Amino acid sequence: MATSLGLTACSSGDDSGDADLVTTNAGEPQNPLVPTNTNENMGGRVVDRLFAGLKYYDANGGAHDELAQKIETTDRQNYKITIKPDWKFSDGSAVTAKSFVDAWNYGALGTNAQLQSYVFAPIVGFDEVSAKDAKAKTMSGLKVLDDHTFTVALTQPSIDFETELGYTPFYPLPEAAFKDIKAFGENPIGNGPYKFARNGAWEHNVKIDLVPNPDYKGGRAPKNKGLRFVMYQSFDTAYADLQAGNLDTLDVIPDSAMGTYKKDLGDRAINKPIAYKAAVGIQSTAPHFGGEEGVLRRKALSMAINREQICENIFHGTRVPSLDFTARTLPGFNPNVPGNEVLKYNPEEAKKVWAQANAIAPWSGRYEIAYNSDGGHQGWVEATANSIKNTLGIEAVGTPYPTFKNIRDSINAGTIGTAFRYGWQGDYPTMLQFLSSQYYSFSDGNDVKYKNLDFDKLLNAALAAPNLDESYKLISQAQALLFKDMVDIPMFDYAAAAGRSDKVKKAELAWNGLFAFEGIEK
């Protein structure tokens, strides 16, 4: 899920009468809280509390049945799904097979322009539904058999599909959602472990309050009395609130406290390797970054960056240099993907490759790396720019955007015009999830607008592989192609640095770096 690592408004302690709520850091979601249109973690951390899917993921990334009673297949291409009876949305309406099918069809329909529509691409009929001049409004591969049963036909076998069913865009929606989807997104009606505390519980740029949903029947029952997602202007302010007991949990320690937070917090400090990567992207429409010139420049820039020094000096060991386009905590990770030598600091080779690009078209202008200034990125972005400047002798600078929403809107629209920092935080624990979301030619999570049908075919083959070992081999081939095209500049993988206040007795980070919110105990 596209990551902000950003907080966008004011500090807030406990309001009178709300001391039992767990207060946790957050930021303003980019869009209304509709599952199929939420692909960033400030919206995602809320949506995943409000909805329950066929599966859910535990803190270690294991997938478990939630609404699914049975998921049956003999070929990993055709599925019969039976959901548990007696589940309700928070408006009292029943969760049925139709609730899933209608939600997935809504997400896939091209005219609805949902950011997560790409996840439905493997389903038969997606092509007809997703087209701008769609001839059909529903995917032919989805059939409702009765209130509790539906079938799914995929275009090819998928090694990932069943695991994927706990991912945000696969949640069901109540009928009320389709009457006014934008209004629904402001006050969502879900079936998850929490619900909105009240109508208007989303106070924009301030906070979102959730309370336990008494009708929830799944394996994520809350162990607290509710959550308050508090939006800040900076992590320094959030960290001060954590130390003062005005914030219960913080999932990102600011750069300024990296060297001291373990001493400051003692056994309340949390450190854990997670499925989370950072990168520098640039769209091929930016000057000097199209075609072969762009490939050479991205490779030269990558080799001009001293990642190890940045990880040590700024992150104090809570980041490690990237070795691929995914994250090293994921099953099947290969540290030796062909072509990944371009991720090593190599000043002489960087200068040589930069000169090859200059032979195609002489460099002009300056190299800018955009970042959201509300996200604690200034330090590493400026260090990256300085490393590039010192190695290649060009003007390189960090360019701040005020908020995460500002930069995401420019990236999504394809109008940003410069390089930009971005990240991916795992939505379900497979390498294919990282690669399909970010680099499939038709994915709306493809921020660098990469289009290569050979890569798409390799990813499809990895999905259709008969076993995991074969899938992992094909994933390495696909990533080798990403290095050949140098689609972006992988920077580092994360080991989360987080903390809890002295009011919290238990708070565990999940496999993806977010708190296991339901399990936080005060």
Salt bridges, closest charged atoms under 4 A:
ASP14 OD2 - LYS503 NZ 3.84
ASP15 OD2 - LYS207 NZ 2.62
ASP15 OD2 - ARG228 NH1 3.75
ASP18 OD2 - ARG228 NH2 2.65
ASP20 OD2 - LYS225 NZ 3.73
GLU28 OE2 - HIS204 ND1 2.61
ASP58 OD2 - HIS64 NE2 2.69
ASP65 OD1 - LYS55 NZ 2.88
GLU66 OE2 - ARG220 NE 3.00
ASP102 OD2 - LYS98 NZ 2.66
ASP133 OD2 - LYS135 NZ 3.65
GLU162 OE2 - LYS55 NZ 3.63
GLU186 OE1 - HIS204 NE2 2.72
GLU203 OE2 - ARG198 NH2 3.45
GLU203 OE2 - LYS207 NZ 3.78
ASP209 OD2 - ARG198 NH2 3.21
ASP209 OD1 - ARG228 NE 2.69
ASP248 OD2 - LYS522 NZ 3.06
ASP251 OD2 - ARG45 NH1 2.98
GLU293 OE2 - HIS288 ND1 2.69
GLU293 OE2 - ARG297 NE 2.89
GLU348 OE2 - LYS351 NZ 3.76
GLU368 OE2 - ARG366 NE 3.47
GLU395 OE2 - ARG366 NH1 3.49
ASP409 OD2 - LYS405 NZ 3.30
ASP447 OD2 - ARG408 NH1 2.77
GLU470 OE2 - LYS473 NZ 3.53
ASP488 OD2 - LYS277 NZ 3.97
ASP493 OD2 - ARG328 NE 2.95
GLU518 OE2 - ARG49 NE 2.73
GLU518 OE2 - ARG220 NH1 3.45
GLU521 OE1 - LYS505 NZ 3.98
